Amino acid sequence: MMINMFDLHADLALAIRRHQSEYDGAVLRNHWLPIWQKGGIGWTAAASYFGDGENWEMMKDTVLLVKNDIIQSGLKQIFGPEDLDEKDPCTTVIMTIEGMCGIRKDPEESVRWMYEQGNRIGSLCWNDENALATGNDGDPARGLTDMGRAVIKEMNRLHMVVDVSHANEKTFWDILDTSVLPVIASHSNCKRKCFVTRNLTDQQMQAMAEKGGLIGMNSCEEFISEDPDLQDAEHLAEHAAYMADLIGVEHIACGFDFGGYYYPEDTQKDLFGPWQAQNFIEGLRNKGFSEDEIRAIAYGNTMEFLRKYL
């Protein structure tokens, strides 16, 4: 049985650009909507990615690209709790920011602009070091800057959710110390199950759970297992099972970061694109999760979190 899902991380700016030449606008409706319907993606993040040194004007251009395609596609958009309806899994989008390397001055004004365009979730860095924070590839001893703390405080004031995926450990702990509201890791797995820097330690997951946070399971194969033969939906479900035992089912969500949005199709993988999302549902069933627990992971926990904190 298909269960509709809420994907907390999808690189839709890249996905729009990839197919822009094929359509006269409305890439999301014309190309991706039928694929979401096939895979049971009822709600999805629409991430604007920045991590290659983009400046503020480049950030604005990408955000407006995503915003305008959502409007042209006629898709529903999540701005606040009133826009969350789990009984209506017509594909609905929530705009998000992945990395803020273009913010080099006027942090509060920049955050307000992003929020006014519709963004409701944001991370301060990708894997880069920038004026706000430090990602996984940066100096391990460097965390949030004073400007980064100003961004967190303004996001808290606006109830724009702070995302810690891609932050290095120093930045992660600085964010938890600074933010007065719970945070999410939109697309991160368990380091105990796959020891890579992008995954979270037990201590990080426990700290997030204690503050009411949420962690989205990431389908990128290198974050599922170090063994190429185990980089599949079944073993991603093992991450969810480990996390459920450690911090509880209520803190688990989906944040697939599907490679199918920005790479050519790879037919060798079973969680490469949104058309394959139900494979994760089957993996959860095979790991013994109840149907109620699966619905919570698929969309319910995310809905509940956003109702509380948007």
Legacy VTK file of the C-alpha trace (Angstrom):
# vtk DataFile Version 3.0
C-alpha trace
ASCII
DATASET POLYDATA
POINTS 310 float
0.000 0.000 0.000
1.355 3.419 -0.968
1.955 5.868 1.879
2.410 9.513 0.936
5.622 11.127 2.096
6.994 14.532 3.104
10.536 14.974 1.741
12.443 17.562 3.788
15.259 17.968 1.278
14.986 18.094 -2.511
17.356 20.129 -4.689
14.597 21.621 -6.789
16.542 24.700 -7.906
18.972 22.334 -9.627
16.076 20.183 -10.840
14.367 23.204 -12.414
17.530 24.371 -14.153
18.240 20.879 -15.436
14.978 20.781 -17.424
14.410 24.484 -18.081
15.110 24.273 -21.809
12.444 21.582 -22.252
9.512 23.640 -20.990
8.098 27.136 -21.198
8.186 27.587 -17.422
6.409 25.404 -14.860
9.140 22.741 -14.788
7.860 21.407 -11.479
4.377 20.786 -12.849
5.359 19.589 -16.305
8.290 17.349 -15.412
8.394 16.538 -11.704
4.743 16.410 -10.603
3.961 13.123 -12.418
7.119 11.607 -10.917
6.156 12.733 -7.399
2.712 11.209 -7.868
4.251 7.918 -8.998
6.489 7.753 -5.910
3.962 9.059 -3.395
5.739 12.342 -2.654
2.815 14.361 -1.316
4.817 17.242 0.135
8.370 18.288 -0.648
11.006 20.832 0.209
12.091 23.067 -2.663
15.716 23.740 -1.797
17.851 26.512 -3.249
21.431 25.267 -2.927
24.472 27.517 -2.339
27.942 26.243 -1.545
30.260 27.292 -4.341
30.923 30.865 -3.260
27.759 32.417 -4.667
27.233 36.093 -3.840
24.018 37.654 -2.579
22.737 38.575 -6.042
23.236 34.987 -7.210
21.342 33.735 -4.162
18.460 36.089 -4.921
18.309 34.968 -8.548
18.070 31.293 -7.550
15.448 31.869 -4.869
13.312 33.817 -7.343
13.759 31.068 -9.949
12.280 28.544 -7.517
9.543 30.867 -6.312
8.447 31.741 -9.847
8.384 28.122 -11.008
6.219 27.154 -8.026
3.802 29.947 -8.942
3.797 29.077 -12.653
3.279 25.419 -11.780
0.242 26.284 -9.659
1.510 24.223 -6.737
0.342 24.711 -3.184
2.927 26.260 -0.884
3.541 26.004 2.857
3.938 29.351 4.594
2.472 28.522 8.006
0.615 25.861 10.006
-2.638 26.638 8.207
-1.123 25.252 4.989
-0.446 21.787 6.436
-3.155 19.276 5.606
-2.193 15.622 5.889
-5.561 14.593 4.443
-4.729 16.358 1.177
-1.501 14.841 -0.189
-1.620 16.875 -3.383
2.017 17.778 -3.931
2.715 20.854 -1.846
6.091 22.562 -1.513
7.960 24.362 1.236
10.806 26.610 0.096
14.141 26.041 1.830
17.700 27.353 1.710
20.750 25.068 1.678
23.752 27.217 2.569
23.983 30.988 2.954
27.469 31.750 1.601
26.117 34.833 -0.168
25.320 36.593 3.107
28.396 38.679 3.891
26.719 41.729 5.396
23.286 42.792 6.668
22.437 39.341 8.085
19.033 40.198 9.557
17.883 42.022 6.421
19.049 39.106 4.254
17.168 36.548 6.346
14.028 38.681 6.221
14.246 38.854 2.425
14.523 35.061 2.153
11.591 34.626 4.503
9.477 37.147 2.572
10.021 35.129 -0.621
8.540 32.077 1.113
11.536 30.220 2.581
10.675 28.584 5.896
13.725 26.339 6.527
17.401 27.217 6.110
20.933 26.007 6.779
23.759 28.495 7.231
26.352 26.471 5.337
26.824 23.606 2.940
30.199 21.855 3.295
31.928 25.236 2.927
33.348 27.799 5.326
31.545 31.109 4.963
30.923 34.350 6.836
28.278 32.690 9.031
29.335 29.142 9.823
31.529 26.161 9.026
30.536 23.059 7.078
31.900 19.538 7.107
34.881 20.391 4.890
35.914 23.412 6.960
38.208 23.908 9.947
36.968 21.550 12.700
37.819 24.188 15.320
35.718 26.870 13.604
31.990 27.129 14.275
29.408 29.902 14.136
30.587 33.471 13.703
28.988 36.496 15.339
27.171 37.138 12.061
25.973 33.534 12.088
24.559 33.990 15.576
22.708 37.064 14.348
21.213 34.952 11.533
20.069 32.256 13.991
18.438 34.837 16.255
16.577 36.426 13.336
15.466 33.016 12.068
14.157 32.224 15.552
12.275 35.525 15.653
10.641 34.779 12.300
10.074 31.084 13.130
12.183 30.106 10.120
13.448 26.625 11.007
17.227 26.191 11.392
18.703 23.194 9.549
21.985 21.680 10.825
22.692 19.226 7.969
26.179 19.857 6.521
27.333 21.793 9.616
30.540 20.560 11.212
30.355 19.473 14.854
31.555 22.797 16.259
28.927 24.681 14.271
26.292 22.105 15.232
26.865 22.613 18.952
27.098 26.392 18.537
23.719 26.367 16.774
22.123 24.284 19.526
23.511 26.707 22.117
22.235 29.736 20.170
18.832 28.648 18.906
15.939 28.947 21.333
13.747 26.827 19.035
14.226 23.184 18.001
16.297 22.530 14.896
16.157 19.932 12.142
18.782 17.948 10.272
16.869 17.831 7.011
19.025 15.129 5.386
21.430 13.292 7.719
21.858 9.695 8.863
23.514 7.914 11.811
27.285 7.977 12.099
27.195 4.745 14.107
25.745 2.979 11.036
27.951 4.746 8.453
31.011 6.604 9.684
31.174 9.675 7.456
31.383 13.314 8.523
27.936 14.137 7.094
26.193 11.775 9.492
25.285 12.489 13.110
26.790 11.035 16.281
24.569 9.517 18.956
25.265 12.555 21.139
24.160 14.950 18.412
20.935 13.034 17.781
20.161 12.832 21.491
20.750 16.570 21.926
18.440 17.340 19.004
15.733 15.062 20.385
15.952 16.651 23.825
15.147 20.003 22.190
12.302 18.521 20.134
14.212 18.285 16.859
13.700 16.207 13.743
16.093 14.224 11.520
15.393 13.395 7.867
16.694 10.080 6.491
19.078 10.665 3.564
19.036 8.315 0.541
22.527 9.296 -0.733
24.269 5.946 -0.933
27.572 7.058 0.618
25.703 8.108 3.758
23.847 4.774 4.072
26.810 2.398 4.187
30.517 2.301 3.501
29.882 -1.021 1.719
28.573 -0.415 -1.845
26.522 -3.620 -1.632
24.540 -2.230 1.328
23.695 1.230 -0.069
19.982 0.629 -0.502
16.528 1.306 0.938
16.689 -1.696 3.262
19.843 -0.402 4.931
18.559 3.157 5.122
15.665 1.665 7.085
18.286 0.228 9.443
19.380 3.797 10.198
15.764 4.602 11.070
15.529 1.529 13.317
18.740 2.471 15.131
17.505 6.016 15.578
14.104 4.846 16.834
15.795 2.807 19.558
18.072 5.703 20.504
15.748 8.730 20.468
12.254 7.552 19.504
10.248 7.274 16.293
8.794 10.756 16.817
12.119 12.387 15.858
12.527 10.605 12.492
11.465 12.022 9.129
12.415 11.801 5.452
14.952 14.058 3.743
16.011 11.993 0.794
18.267 14.375 -1.173
17.532 12.272 -4.258
20.380 12.210 -6.762
17.780 11.963 -9.517
17.172 15.690 -9.228
20.652 16.581 -10.432
22.264 13.449 -11.966
21.256 11.278 -14.943
19.194 8.262 -13.926
21.087 5.412 -12.268
19.110 2.205 -12.721
21.372 0.283 -10.337
20.047 2.017 -7.231
16.674 1.600 -5.502
16.477 5.072 -3.891
17.984 7.247 -6.586
14.903 9.308 -7.437
11.491 10.303 -6.073
9.826 7.669 -8.246
11.435 5.071 -5.924
10.392 6.594 -2.584
8.073 3.710 -1.695
11.089 1.390 -1.480
11.934 3.120 1.801
8.400 2.453 3.064
8.879 -1.233 2.285
12.241 -1.150 4.036
10.577 0.230 7.179
7.952 -2.529 7.021
10.683 -5.139 6.717
12.374 -3.703 9.828
9.210 -4.226 11.883
7.838 -0.691 12.078
4.064 -0.572 12.514
1.897 1.164 9.919
1.274 4.025 12.380
5.020 4.413 12.944
5.652 4.363 9.196
3.084 7.116 8.626
4.733 9.149 11.380
8.142 8.837 9.704
6.733 9.341 6.209
4.905 12.595 6.946
3.295 12.802 10.377
6.311 13.852 12.419
7.199 16.577 9.931
3.628 17.872 9.900
3.562 17.976 13.699
6.923 19.745 13.905
5.969 22.392 11.362
2.580 22.981 13.002
4.376 23.729 16.270
7.224 25.884 15.043
6.375 27.691 11.792
LINES 1 311
310 0 1 2 3 4 5 6 7 8 9 10 11 12 13 14 15 16 17 18 19 20 21 22 23 24 25 26 27 28 29 30 31 32 33 34 35 36 37 38 39 40 41 42 43 44 45 46 47 48 49 50 51 52 53 54 55 56 57 58 59 60 61 62 63 64 65 66 67 68 69 70 71 72 73 74 75 76 77 78 79 80 81 82 83 84 85 86 87 88 89 90 91 92 93 94 95 96 97 98 99 100 101 102 103 104 105 106 107 108 109 110 111 112 113 114 115 116 117 118 119 120 121 122 123 124 125 126 127 128 129 130 131 132 133 134 135 136 137 138 139 140 141 142 143 144 145 146 147 148 149 150 151 152 153 154 155 156 157 158 159 160 161 162 163 164 165 166 167 168 169 170 171 172 173 174 175 176 177 178 179 180 181 182 183 184 185 186 187 188 189 190 191 192 193 194 195 196 197 198 199 200 201 202 203 204 205 206 207 208 209 210 211 212 213 214 215 216 217 218 219 220 221 222 223 224 225 226 227 228 229 230 231 232 233 234 235 236 237 238 239 240 241 242 243 244 245 246 247 248 249 250 251 252 253 254 255 256 257 258 259 260 261 262 263 264 265 266 267 268 269 270 271 272 273 274 275 276 277 278 279 280 281 282 283 284 285 286 287 288 289 290 291 292 293 294 295 296 297 298 299 300 301 302 303 304 305 306 307 308 309
